[in-house]
Every structure is written in structure tokens, then in C-alpha cells.
């Protein structure tokens, strides 16, 4: 990319702030201070905030190509037509992304999530997400032949939804066992029967995460209280416009009250964020009991974004980790019948394969939204059915 040491320092500072604070921390003044540069230099060398985000996305695309270059010879020695081998490779890729390449992984997740909300931040997303697709398609071509494109894009979609949870819970053994079960079913193209770790799926779900009745929200929100009402407005802002849009002013404007009214209940921005996350979690719990048609009508894509917001915020607030795990273990519980029939046909799908399909669909949908053309890049239920029935 750009070789200037000043630009490298600015990009490093920007990425570091995203990792530490999310997209809400992408303040140009703070970035140039951390980079020991100036606003004038940043504007001259890169441009405005939108241009900076585009350059960051381009750098993440380059990072994914560098990562691919290290994985291609590794995969070349393996027979990826064997599901167990492919499953091990997918898990190892996620683990490397969440550890050795953690800052790049967090930044990529945050940039993608922001691009699903803000049109102005989509510059470079097609390149970044395309590099991920190309990596998996290229690895699978020798083993999957004509199915490599669809299978590769499906795995890329799965990884996009799984990665935030691997980032936040990579050391959680029950999460890793649950993840192993769903990766195994993805690698087997959702084909029956489930075996090995996937045959214990229900027990793995029960163990992963804290029971919802015992997990304590990051802030008390008494039902029917004014505090809970204002937190609900904060949650709606997070789901619709992202954490970067959250402030006392924006919550007050949505609620139709003075800024001081919001500040009375939530003194700092962190207090407001925790309350918004708490209300978001309560709302998602309610919506996870609805059917797929109701869910789409209620909030649709905003609900998908919200689960990633919880997971990524949990990287900075450990009190949210139990709730992130709860969202992960419950992926697909409200749409099991619809997905099982749609992908598996009359025979249906086992529970682990159903959840693997849901994770794939969610990741593919978020990637399509980030690129700005859902129809062109989305993977739907019919596509997964074709993948299951392919050679």
C-alpha cells in the first residue's frame, strides 16, 4: 500500500484505537496525537474520516492476502475433501485470527459492522471481504471443484459471524466445544448423520454460557422505569446506527427530552453504553422467542448487528461476556424448523447442522450488507440446500 512512515503510524494509531474503543474511538484528533502527527498531515496524506476508514479497510484487505499466502502452502498438503481435515483447518484459521492477528481481526470486525450501518464507510469493504472469499474458494478448488465458489463463500460467511465470538471467548472451553460441533457440520456440508462432537450438541449448548436467569446485566434496568425507557432508546440507536452514534444528545433527541434528563440517569458515556447494551440484551432475549417471520418484521438486520455489537463490546467490558456467549449458543433456536426444512428438505437437519447453517447465513448477510448490495453477495437457504446436495 502506501509506504510513508507517517501514514503507517497514523494507520497503526487508528487501528489501535478501534481495538481499544471500537468505532466510537475513531477520533481524528486522538489518532494524530497517538501517531505524533497533526490533523493537517492526516488530511493532506489521507483525507477526511471517511477516507481514513477506506484506507484502513484496504490495509485489512492486504493483511488478509498476507494471511492467505501463509495458509495456502499449509492447506496444499492436506486433503480438504475430508470433513474432519477441513473442520480442523477452519478452527485453526479462526484461532490464529483471534490470537496472532488479533488487532487486525478486531479492526476488520468493527469496520464490517460499521459498514452495515453507514454507507459512507463502505469504501474498501468489497476488497476486504472479497479477499476473504477468494482465500476460501482458492483453498477448496482442488477438493470441491465446481462447488468451490459456493462452499468457499459459505465458509467465509460462517467465519464472519463466528470470529467476534472466538475473539471474546477463545479461552472458554465450552464455547470451543460448541464451535467444534458446528464447524464439523459445516465442513460436512450439513449432511447427515451427525457424529462425534456434533452428536452431543444439545449438551454443549446447555453448558456454554451462564444461564440467563443468573447472569447479571451490566446495569440495573427496573421494568417500566424511566431509566429502562431511556436505555431502550439507547439500545435502538446502537442497533440501528452503531455504538459510534450513541451520545447523551442523540438519546435525548430520540426520547424527546433534554440532555440533562439523560445525564441524570447515566452520568458518563460509559454508563450510557452499558445501559444501552443491557436494554439491547433484554430486547434480543425477547425477540429470540419469536419465529423467523416475526423477527424479520420486528428488526431484521438490526438484530443481527446487535449480536455482533454485544460480542465486540464484550472485548472491552468483561461483564458482557456471559451475554455474548448466550447469544452465540442460542443462534438459530427460534428458526430451527424453518432452516432444517429449507436446507435439509424432507429429511431435515440435526441441531448442530441447523445452527451451523444459521451462523453461515448470518455472516453472509452481514457481509452482503457491508458491501452495500445484499442481493449480489448474500447466501440464502436455497444456496445452502444446493451445497448440501452437491457432489
C-alpha angles and dihedrals in degrees: 000000000000113000100199111123089217091057091046090053092048092049091047091050092048093049091047091053092049090052093048100039110011122234089316087070095058095109112156092213092052091046095053090045091054090045092048088236136110138251089245091056092047093050092046097046100035113004132227129344092278091054090049091054089050092052090047090052090049090051090050089051089053090048091054090051090050089050090049091053090059093046101046096072090043092054093042089070092055134077101233092184085079107085095213091054093048091047091053091050093050091050092048091050091053091047093051091048090051096048119021093029097030099133092051091046093051092046091049092050092049094047092049093048092049091049090057087062109031120050091201092064098055095091108119095012094109090054094046097046092038089057089055092049092047092051095057094039091052093049092050100043096090092050104031102035112184091007092057095095096052094038092047093049090048092054091046089052092049091051092050091059096038099046099074089054093047088051093053099036107027090126095048107103096200091052091049091052092049090048091050090056095052094042089052091055092046091050089051090052091245090290121154143285111047112220140172116011092355091063089066094053099127092052090049091052091051092054099043112093135353118299107261093237092059101038110099118222116236089248134019113256109180110207113257094012125132088240091057091046093054091045087055090058089050090050091051091052092050092049095045104034107014134248091288089068094055118108139132088258096053093046091048091050092051093046093045094235137113120277089243090061091059092043090053090067100029112033100183135032089250090055089051092047093051091049092048091050091049092052090045091055092049090050093049091050089056095046093048088068091059128088122255095260092051091046093053091047093048104048110327111175093016089065091052091051091047094061090055090047090056093048095047093045088051087065086070100031114044091195088076096055095091089053093048089052090048091054091049097048091047095051107139099001091126095047101039096118094046095048095042092053095041096050101027101038119206091342092055125201134279117249096260093050090047092054091045088054092049093050089050093049093047094050092045091049094050090048091051092050091049090054090051098236112083094175094055099049108022121113111215136194092267091055091053089049089055090049091052092049096043128106 
